[in-house]
Structure formats: structure tokens, C-alpha cells
């Protein structure tokens, strides 16, 4: 007679599996870095002094470059329509106003403190780039326009850095970068998107 003594397989304790799964979950939450959306870096201008009248705060027309992007991706810079590739050079021309054109921004001689404590007088542009879109402007086009505007300011900063410190802006230390940023402030203003109605 065959023996009836069969070995029984022991039951697996499921509670330990739940503990392991929980520990793995905690590990992945702690070890994984999440991608976070970053906005466009912009330095807002300081608040005007309380004793300055509203009328005195108005910016002259020559000091504003209006960049308008419509829903079709067409770009107007000032009074000229242009493609994305011409926008950077147009913006640089506006910022620098090399020939002191009366239709381009005024410049204000400004004393900037150098890292060694001396003063440097530089003609800082009063120009502001005003970016305006419609509510249905393509987001990708908007970002491309923002990039070109920022690239224009960065190239001007680089040229001023080479002239003043004989090094590119990215190679400067923090104090030297601060000098160049004071000389070429990033002035990009964003107006509320236009609501364009349908034509009848």
C-alpha cells in the first residue's frame, strides 16, 4: 500500500508581499525626479516712486517696439511684417540704436558700479519690447518669438561684455555679469492677448 503521507506545500504569506510592494513604491517616489514645467524667466521693472505722476510714467512711442503675433503665426515688428528669422536683428537694432536715430529708443547715461568700486558710465537704452498676441496664437510660435527676443538681448549683452571685459557674458563672474545686466536690462513686456472678433 502506498503511504498516504504526502507533503503539503506551505502557504505563502501574502502580507509580506504587500510590505515589499509598499517599500518599492516608497523607494521609487523618493528616488525619481519629476519634470517640472518652468516658466519664462523675466525680471520685472521696479515699482515707480510714489511721488511720480502717472503722466510721467508713460513711455514715449519711440521707446517701444511693438511685436504682434496673430493666430496664423504672422509677426509684425513695429510697422513691418517679418518672419521669425528677422526678428532678432530687428530687436538688436532697436536696443542699440547705434546711429542715435530719433525714431529708435532714447539712451540715458547711467553710472554703473564696477566690481573694483569704480564707476562706469554707459548709455542705457530706454527701449522696451512689447509682445502682444491674440487669444488663439499658437503656443509654439509664441515660444519661438520669445526665444528670438531673448536671444537679441543676450547677443547685445555678449557684445557689451566683450567690449568691457574682453570675455563673453557666460565667462564672467557674478559681479561682472551684474554690471552687464545693469547696462543691458532685459525689457520685454507682455500685453494682455487681444480678442479678435470674426468679421461678418
C-alpha positions as CSV (number, residue, x, y, z in Angstrom):
1,X,0.0,0.0,0.0
2,X,1.2,3.4,-0.9
3,X,1.8,5.6,2.0
4,X,-0.7,8.4,2.4
5,X,1.8,10.8,3.9
6,X,2.1,13.4,1.0
7,X,3.9,16.6,1.8
8,X,1.8,19.7,1.8
9,X,3.1,22.8,0.1
10,X,3.3,25.6,2.7
11,X,1.0,28.6,2.1
12,X,2.8,31.8,1.0
13,X,2.2,34.7,3.4
14,X,0.7,37.5,1.2
15,X,1.2,40.2,3.8
16,X,5.0,40.2,3.2
17,X,4.4,40.8,-0.5
18,X,2.3,43.8,0.3
19,X,5.1,45.2,2.5
20,X,7.7,44.7,-0.2
21,X,5.4,46.4,-2.8
22,X,4.9,49.3,-0.4
23,X,8.6,49.7,0.2
24,X,9.3,49.6,-3.6
25,X,6.7,52.3,-4.2
26,X,8.3,54.5,-1.5
27,X,11.7,53.9,-3.0
28,X,10.6,55.0,-6.5
29,X,8.8,58.0,-5.2
30,X,11.9,59.2,-3.3
31,X,14.5,58.3,-6.0
32,X,12.6,59.6,-9.0
33,X,12.9,63.2,-10.1
34,X,9.8,64.7,-11.5
35,X,9.9,67.0,-14.5
36,X,8.5,70.4,-13.5
37,X,7.3,72.9,-16.0
38,X,9.3,76.1,-15.9
39,X,8.1,79.5,-17.0
40,X,10.0,82.1,-18.9
41,X,12.5,83.9,-16.8
42,X,11.6,87.6,-16.7
43,X,12.9,90.4,-14.3
44,X,10.1,92.8,-13.7
45,X,10.9,96.5,-13.5
46,X,10.9,98.1,-10.1
47,X,7.8,100.0,-8.8
48,X,8.0,103.7,-9.6
49,X,8.4,106.1,-6.7
50,X,5.2,107.3,-5.0
51,X,5.8,110.9,-6.0
52,X,6.0,110.2,-9.7
53,X,2.8,111.2,-11.6
54,X,1.1,108.7,-13.8
55,X,1.6,111.0,-16.8
56,X,5.4,110.9,-16.3
57,X,5.4,107.1,-16.3
58,X,4.1,106.9,-19.9
59,X,6.6,105.5,-22.3
60,X,7.3,107.5,-25.5
61,X,6.4,105.8,-28.7
62,X,10.0,105.8,-29.9
63,X,10.9,103.8,-26.9
64,X,8.5,100.9,-27.6
65,X,8.9,98.2,-30.2
66,X,5.5,96.5,-30.5
67,X,5.8,92.9,-31.6
68,X,2.4,91.4,-32.5
69,X,1.8,87.7,-33.3
70,X,-1.6,86.7,-34.7
71,X,-3.3,83.3,-34.9
72,X,-1.8,82.5,-38.3
73,X,1.8,83.0,-36.9
74,X,2.3,86.2,-38.8
75,X,4.7,88.6,-37.0
76,X,4.6,92.4,-37.0
77,X,7.6,94.2,-35.5
78,X,6.9,97.9,-35.4
79,X,5.2,98.7,-38.7
80,X,6.8,95.9,-40.7
81,X,5.7,92.3,-41.2
82,X,8.6,89.9,-41.0
83,X,9.5,86.2,-40.5
84,X,10.9,84.8,-37.3
85,X,14.4,84.9,-38.7
86,X,14.5,88.7,-39.0
87,X,13.1,89.4,-35.5
88,X,16.4,89.0,-33.6
89,X,18.2,91.6,-35.8
90,X,15.3,94.0,-35.7
91,X,15.3,93.8,-31.9
92,X,19.1,94.3,-31.7
93,X,18.9,97.4,-33.9
94,X,16.1,98.7,-31.6
95,X,18.1,98.1,-28.4
96,X,21.4,99.5,-29.6
97,X,20.3,102.5,-31.7
98,X,23.8,102.8,-32.9
99,X,23.2,106.0,-35.0
100,X,21.0,107.7,-32.4
101,X,18.1,107.6,-34.8
102,X,15.2,109.8,-33.5
103,X,12.8,107.0,-34.3
104,X,14.6,104.5,-32.1
105,X,14.9,104.5,-28.3
106,X,16.5,107.2,-26.2
107,X,19.5,106.4,-24.1
108,X,20.2,107.6,-20.6
109,X,23.8,108.0,-19.5
110,X,23.9,105.8,-16.3
111,X,26.6,105.3,-13.7
112,X,27.2,101.6,-13.1
113,X,29.3,100.4,-10.1
114,X,32.2,98.2,-11.2
115,X,33.4,95.2,-9.1
116,X,36.5,97.2,-8.1
117,X,34.4,100.1,-6.7
118,X,34.9,102.5,-9.6
119,X,32.0,103.9,-11.7
120,X,31.4,103.2,-15.4
121,X,29.1,105.5,-17.4
122,X,27.1,103.6,-20.0
123,X,24.2,104.9,-22.2
124,X,21.4,102.5,-21.2
125,X,18.6,102.1,-23.7
126,X,15.2,103.2,-22.6
127,X,13.7,100.8,-25.1
128,X,11.0,98.3,-24.2
129,X,9.9,95.4,-26.4
130,X,6.1,94.9,-26.0
131,X,4.9,91.5,-27.1
132,X,1.3,91.1,-27.9
133,X,-0.6,88.1,-29.1
134,X,-4.2,87.0,-29.9
135,X,-6.0,84.5,-27.7
136,X,-5.6,81.8,-30.3
137,X,-2.0,82.4,-31.1
138,X,-0.1,79.1,-31.5
139,X,1.9,78.4,-28.3
140,X,4.9,77.1,-30.3
141,X,5.1,80.3,-32.3
142,X,4.8,82.3,-29.1
143,X,7.7,80.5,-27.6
144,X,9.8,80.9,-30.8
145,X,9.2,84.6,-30.7
146,X,10.1,84.8,-27.0
147,X,13.3,82.9,-27.7
148,X,14.3,85.3,-30.6
149,X,13.6,88.4,-28.4
150,X,15.6,87.0,-25.6
151,X,18.4,86.0,-28.0
152,X,18.6,89.6,-29.2
153,X,19.2,90.9,-25.6
154,X,21.7,88.1,-24.9
155,X,23.7,88.9,-28.0
156,X,23.8,92.6,-27.1
157,X,24.9,91.7,-23.6
158,X,27.6,89.5,-25.1
159,X,28.9,92.3,-27.3
160,X,29.0,94.8,-24.3
161,X,30.8,92.1,-22.2
162,X,33.4,91.6,-24.9
163,X,33.9,95.4,-25.2
164,X,34.2,96.0,-21.4
165,X,35.8,92.8,-20.0
166,X,37.2,91.2,-23.2
167,X,35.3,88.0,-22.3
168,X,31.9,86.6,-23.3
169,X,29.0,87.1,-21.0
170,X,28.8,83.5,-19.9
171,X,32.5,83.6,-18.9
172,X,32.1,86.5,-16.5
173,X,31.8,86.1,-12.7
174,X,28.6,87.1,-10.9
175,X,29.7,90.7,-10.2
176,X,30.8,91.3,-13.8
177,X,27.5,89.8,-15.1
178,X,25.6,92.2,-12.8
179,X,27.4,95.1,-14.4
180,X,26.4,94.0,-17.9
181,X,22.8,93.2,-16.8
182,X,22.6,96.8,-15.5
183,X,23.9,98.1,-18.8
184,X,21.6,95.9,-20.9
185,X,18.4,95.2,-18.9
186,X,16.0,92.6,-20.3
187,X,12.9,94.7,-21.0
188,X,10.2,92.5,-22.6
189,X,6.7,93.5,-21.6
190,X,3.7,91.2,-22.4
191,X,0.3,92.8,-23.0
192,X,-2.9,91.0,-22.5
193,X,-3.8,88.9,-25.5
194,X,-6.2,90.6,-28.0
195,X,-9.6,89.2,-28.5
196,X,-10.1,89.2,-32.2
197,X,-13.8,89.0,-33.3
198,X,-14.9,87.3,-36.5
199,X,-15.6,89.6,-39.5
200,X,-19.1,89.5,-40.8
